[in-house]
Amino acid sequence: MTSISLEPLTRQMAIDAIAAYQTYISPRKGFACPHRILHNGESCSTYIKGLLGEESLMSAIKLSHQRFKACATASQTLKATSSSGCIVVPCCLPI
């Protein structure tokens, strides 16, 4: 019996969902990824979309949890150093 892996389909569906989020939701949500702001790099969604294209699904999930934790830390750092009184919202909820 031949087994069919659903991983490529699952990864592609996740990539497509992130692309839709970046196109339709992210520009309208009113805040930016704290990790990107603090480190002048990729947003979490761009980073994770790249992971899904390069890593196994399980590896991408593990690395995304680490990134979301780093994003939450970046948010706290930005809040502590902000003099404008603006609230920086992390791109993820605390994990």
C-alpha positions in Angstrom: 0.0 0.0 0.0 1.3 3.4 -0.9 1.3 6.1 1.7 0.7 9.7 0.8 2.3 12.5 2.8 0.1 15.4 3.6 3.0 17.5 4.7 3.6 19.3 1.4 0.0 20.2 1.1 -0.2 21.3 4.7 2.9 23.5 4.4 1.5 25.1 1.2 -1.8 25.8 2.8 0.0 27.5 5.7 2.1 29.5 3.3 -1.1 30.6 1.4 -2.8 31.5 4.6 0.1 33.7 5.7 0.2 35.3 2.3 -3.5 36.1 2.6 -2.9 37.5 6.1 -0.1 39.7 4.8 -2.2 41.0 1.9 -5.6 41.5 3.6 -5.3 41.7 7.3 -1.8 42.9 8.3 -2.0 46.3 6.5 -5.2 47.1 8.3 -4.6 45.9 11.8 -3.0 49.1 13.0 0.3 47.9 14.4 3.6 46.3 13.1 5.6 43.3 14.2 7.7 44.3 17.2 10.4 41.8 16.3 10.8 43.5 12.9 10.8 47.0 14.4 13.3 46.2 17.1 15.7 44.1 15.0 15.2 45.8 11.6 14.6 42.4 10.0 11.7 40.3 8.7 8.3 40.3 10.3 7.2 37.2 12.0 4.8 36.3 9.2 7.6 36.7 6.6 10.0 34.7 8.7 7.6 31.8 9.3 6.5 31.8 5.6 10.1 31.3 4.7 10.5 28.5 7.3 7.6 26.7 5.8 9.3 26.8 2.4 12.6 25.5 3.7 12.1 23.3 6.8 10.0 20.3 7.7 6.5 21.2 9.1 7.4 20.1 12.6 10.7 22.1 12.5 8.8 25.2 11.2 6.3 24.8 14.0 9.0 24.6 16.7 11.0 27.5 15.3 7.8 29.6 15.0 7.1 29.1 18.7 10.6 30.4 19.4 10.1 33.4 17.1 6.8 34.3 18.7 8.4 34.2 22.1 11.2 36.5 20.8 8.5 38.8 19.3 6.7 39.0 22.7 10.1 39.9 24.3 10.7 42.5 21.6 7.3 44.0 22.3 8.1 44.3 26.0 11.5 45.9 25.2 9.8 48.5 22.9 7.2 49.2 25.5 9.9 49.9 28.1 11.9 52.2 25.8 9.0 54.0 24.2 8.6 57.6 25.2 5.6 58.2 23.0 3.2 56.3 25.2 2.2 54.1 22.3 1.4 50.5 23.0 3.3 48.0 20.9 1.2 44.9 20.3 3.1 41.7 19.5 2.2 39.9 16.3 1.2 37.0 18.5 -0.4 36.4 21.8 1.9 35.2 24.7 2.7 31.5 24.2 
